Amino acid sequence: MARVIAYSDALGEATVQAMERDPSVFVMGVGVDDPGGIFGSTRAPYLRFGDARVFDTPISEPSITGMAIGAAASGMRPLMVHARNDFLLLVLDQLANHAAKWSYMAGGRLKTPIVVRAIIGRGWGQAAQHSQSLQAVVAHFPGLQVIMPSTPYDAKGMLLSALSGDWPVVCIEHRWSYGITGEVPEGYYTVPIGEARVARPGRDVTIVAISQMVNEAMKAATVLAAQGVEAEVIDLRSIRPWDVEGVCASVRRTGRLVIADTGWTTFGVSAEISARVSETLFRELKAPVKRVGLPAVPTPCAPVLERAYYPGADDVVRAALATMETGDAAVASDSDAAARLHKPFHGPF
Amino acid sequence: MTNQHDALLDLYRQMVLIRRFEEAAAKAYSQGKIGGFLHLYIGQEASAVGALSTLTRDDYVVGTYRDHGLALARGMSARSCMAEIYGKVTGCSQGLGGSMHFFDAERRMMGGYGIVGGHVPLAAGCAFAAKYRGSGEVALCFLGEGAVSIGDFHEAMSLAALWKLPLVTIVENNEYSMGTPLSRTMSVADSSTKALAYNMARDRFEAKDVLVVRERIGAAVERARRESLPTLIEVQTYRYRGHSMSDPGKYRTADEVEARKKDDCIANAERSLRALGAGDDVFARVDQEIEAAVDDAVRFADESAEPGEELIEAYTYA
């Protein structure tokens, strides 16, 4: 049986292997050299390479990001880490106006292959400014790639893809992912950016899930199967570019689509997927597309409100049943069950 | 002729090239051959020419949207620059960048940027890459005094000082950020004093004499190269034209502009060259040479093909 490791260790291993292969890879960000090591993910690189190649930075995200972009255009491969993806908003000018456009404006003669890791916070006390899920904001810009691996295998393979590719990549990680364990080969491998993964095959309804919602979708699929509904769960993995063909191929078979995203539905990634699938497969859809995501409000702090705010497996079940036109509130709205499905909160960052 | 004469003549020739090139670009703009933006450098030539004359071919140059002077001083061809402004496929970025975004990877002309001040961290990144590799290059970053008020500038200065990056940051103070005079944008008159907060070396001087620019910037470049230390420099200069072609410049008087033209960097260089023995024949030859080069660039841009639509998506992923 293949080796089983945690998501955070898979990221660390990918970083070490990229740094071993390519001397131009370095890691920087607030706290990357800390013993905590960004949920443990930068600990192995720091212990292996020391502060010459894994180093702490001032709280100065815009200039650190800009510096990484300039260094990338000068031949380096910076991997930078923002402990919260909320801070991506501070660096959006650098990402959107510079990283995304530099190569294009130079007629393709310069590359800016930076990789930015950013974390989605979730848990009691994270509140509105440390918990956002901003993939739609970043994915809006042509020239940026956005990945959201949900498994340890993909975390390693996709980070290695990002660190060997030509494009600026933003890797958005859910903080609940770090403890997830799974089979991960010890050697170097890459998982291509832009290809979705069928996490569970099924014939009745396609559930496209993103990041932590993949786990919710898998739990939902189990519940649905008990009711005779075979859901196909697709882990989107890559937000931009996203696997239009793979998703459409599944929906063509099932005729039904539910999208479960960690972000807001309004103007969100789920809106984009819904639009593209509707444009492509309008006549083959047996039911309107359903979306599961955050309500259009900031994140509340109190745990009871938080539980109501975040969607879970039960919401996915309800959405899937709605597409089957057999929606049954008795099955779907057990909020206690939803709370039990959520992992407990393990301390502050 | 002396070495000093030859060196100055070379700088003089570059300054005249920039001025004639931009005059031709302005003409083409008024003829409708160029659209969009055209930010002219006329009046400021000594700054780019003097500064870039201190670099090696591997050093990095990062600038603003007012980038024609930098590009030409960096040795980019007048043809590829003019064609880029025209939006032709033969331009330095195949027409994808335009007037504000000149690039030449080979000459490490790392671009002109349209986000005011947003490029300063990028230049710090070029300097960081050089330091990380230990390859010895220096990065030169140009910005206007208007950009000193934006956060990215300060963050980049803070980082450059903290990490001792080989970065020379040149604030070209032409007194107006678009139409707003410096007194309305900064609480100090001398932007180089911002270096004090970062414990960074600084300098400030007028860019009326290209040799002075060369000497002073040269000292900062040496500091960056030998000691890996950054410097913030304010170069006091003046643009004769508006912020861009669409700016009639009504925020200042014609008298003010005329008075400043009397202390012109090209005219000053000509005087110095005459003092070193250059005669009319020398200037006639330069004029003739530059006129031919600019005419050639305009003809080249006029006659070059438009980019094909396949270029729209050629340099991005699916």
Boltz contact constraints between the chains, C-beta under 6 A:
constraints:
  - contact:
      token1: [A, 60]
      token2: [B, 155]
      max_distance: 6.0
  - contact:
      token1: [A, 62]
      token2: [B, 152]
      max_distance: 6.0
  - contact:
      token1: [A, 62]
      token2: [B, 155]
      max_distance: 6.0
  - contact:
      token1: [A, 63]
      token2: [B, 121]
      max_distance: 6.0
  - contact:
      token1: [A, 63]
      token2: [B, 155]
      max_distance: 6.0
  - contact:
      token1: [A, 63]
      token2: [B, 156]
      max_distance: 6.0
  - contact:
      token1: [A, 63]
      token2: [B, 159]
      max_distance: 6.0
  - contact:
      token1: [A, 66]
      token2: [B, 121]
      max_distance: 6.0
  - contact:
      token1: [A, 66]
      token2: [B, 122]
      max_distance: 6.0
  - contact:
      token1: [A, 67]
      token2: [B, 121]
      max_distance: 6.0
  - contact:
      token1: [A, 67]
      token2: [B, 124]
      max_distance: 6.0
  - contact:
      token1: [A, 67]
      token2: [B, 125]
      max_distance: 6.0
  - contact:
      token1: [A, 67]
      token2: [B, 128]
      max_distance: 6.0
  - contact:
      token1: [A, 69]
      token2: [B, 122]
      max_distance: 6.0
  - contact:
      token1: [A, 69]
      token2: [B, 125]
      max_distance: 6.0
  - contact:
      token1: [A, 70]
      token2: [B, 122]
      max_distance: 6.0
  - contact:
      token1: [A, 70]
      token2: [B, 125]
      max_distance: 6.0
  - contact:
      token1: [A, 70]
      token2: [B, 126]
      max_distance: 6.0
  - contact:
      token1: [A, 71]
      token2: [B, 125]
      max_distance: 6.0
  - contact:
      token1: [A, 71]
      token2: [B, 128]
      max_distance: 6.0
  - contact:
      token1: [A, 71]
      token2: [B, 129]
      max_distance: 6.0
  - contact:
      token1: [A, 74]
      token2: [B, 126]
      max_distance: 6.0
  - contact:
      token1: [A, 74]
      token2: [B, 129]
      max_distance: 6.0
  - contact:
      token1: [A, 76]
      token2: [B, 129]
      max_distance: 6.0
  - contact:
      token1: [A, 93]
      token2: [B, 118]
      max_distance: 6.0
  - contact:
      token1: [A, 97]
      token2: [B, 115]
      max_distance: 6.0
  - contact:
      token1: [A, 103]
      token2: [B, 315]
      max_distance: 6.0
  - contact:
      token1: [A, 104]
      token2: [B, 96]
      max_distance: 6.0
  - contact:
      token1: [A, 104]
      token2: [B, 315]
      max_distance: 6.0
  - contact:
      token1: [A, 104]
      token2: [B, 316]
      max_distance: 6.0
  - contact:
      token1: [A, 105]
      token2: [B, 96]
      max_distance: 6.0
  - contact:
      token1: [A, 105]
      token2: [B, 97]
      max_distance: 6.0
  - contact:
      token1: [A, 105]
      token2: [B, 101]
      max_distance: 6.0
  - contact:
      token1: [A, 106]
      token2: [B, 93]
      max_distance: 6.0
  - contact:
      token1: [A, 106]
      token2: [B, 103]
      max_distance: 6.0
  - contact:
      token1: [A, 107]
      token2: [B, 93]
      max_distance: 6.0
  - contact:
      token1: [A, 107]
      token2: [B, 94]
      max_distance: 6.0
  - contact:
      token1: [A, 107]
      token2: [B, 96]
      max_distance: 6.0
  - contact:
      token1: [A, 108]
      token2: [B, 315]
      max_distance: 6.0
  - contact:
      token1: [A, 109]
      token2: [B, 105]
      max_distance: 6.0
  - contact:
      token1: [A, 110]
      token2: [B, 105]
      max_distance: 6.0
  - contact:
      token1: [A, 142]
      token2: [B, 316]
      max_distance: 6.0
  - contact:
      token1: [A, 143]
      token2: [B, 316]
      max_distance: 6.0
  - contact:
      token1: [A, 167]
      token2: [B, 317]
      max_distance: 6.0
  - contact:
      token1: [A, 241]
      token2: [B, 318]
      max_distance: 6.0
